[in-house]
Amino acid sequence: MKYHVVRLMPPRVTFIADMSPRERALMEEHSVYWRRLVADGMVVIVGPVLDAAGPYGLCVLRLKDGLDPGPICAGDPVVKAGIGFRFEVAPMASAIVPESP
């Protein structure tokens, strides 16, 4: 397995406070999308980070060797909508995770 840290950068620093109804609906679709990936075992953790410099989404992906995180990120409804969201993805050199039962 390979692990990747994924940051979802919003279109603006004020996004959480001033999203439009359309953006809110897209965020609902975004949540459904990532919940499905959690259920499929591809996501270790996902959620918003309230950083003082500006909020962003954070995720740690757990992918089978050879699986590219790019298409997973590109499939997110907020990215597909073309409203200014972008992902930053970095592979982890190693990961300490709980052993499977």
N, C-alpha and C positions, 0 to 999 in steps of 0.2 A: 504494500500500500504506500501511496505517496500522499503527503499532506500539503495543502496550500492555504496561505492566509489571503483572504479576499476582502478588500474594502470597497464599498459602494459609496461613491462620492455624489452627493445631491447636486442639483443644478444651481443652488444658491445656499448660502450659509443660513438663511432664515427659513428654509424649506419647511421644517417641522412646525413652525408657528404660523406660516401663511400659505400653506398649500391650497390650491383651488379645489373645487369639487371633482374636477376631472383627475387631478393629481391624486386626490384621496382615493378615488376609485381604482386608479392604477396601483396605488400602494396596497390596497386590499388584494388585488390580483398578484402582486409581488409576494405578499405574505403567503398566499395559497401555494404559489410556485415553490417557495423555499420550504414550506412545511412538508410538501410532497417529497422533496429531496432529503429532508430529515428522516421521514418515514422510510425512505429507500436506503437509508444508512450511508448516504454520501456526505452528510453534513454532521460535524461534531457539535458545533454551536453556531448560532446565528442570532443577530439582534442589533438594535440601534445603540450607538455609543454617543453619549452626551459630552463630547469633548469641548472644553472652553474655547478652542480655536474654531469650532464648528462641528456640528454633528455629522456622523457618517454611519453606514452599516458595516458590520464586521461579521465575517464568517470564516470558519475553518472547514475546508473540504477534505474529505478522506476518499481518495480515488484509487481504483485499481491501477497497477503499473501500466503506463502507456496511454491512459485516458487523459485527454487534454481538458483543462478547466475552461478554456476559451468559449467553446460552444455552450457550456452550462451557463456561464455568465451572459452570453449573448442572447440566450433564451428567456432571460428575465423580462417580464412585461414592461417594466419601466424603461429598460434599455431599448426594447423593440419599438416603444412608442416614440423614441427620438426626441425626448423633452429635456435633454441635457444631463442625464445621469451617465456616469462612467465607472467602470471597475478598475481597480488596481489589484493585480494578482502577483503573489510572490511564492515560490516553492519554499517549503521548510527543509532545512538541511537534515533534520532528524526530529522525531516526536516521541515523547514518553506518553503512552496511553494505557488505560486500564486493560488488563488481559481479558480476553473473552471467557465467559464461564464454561 
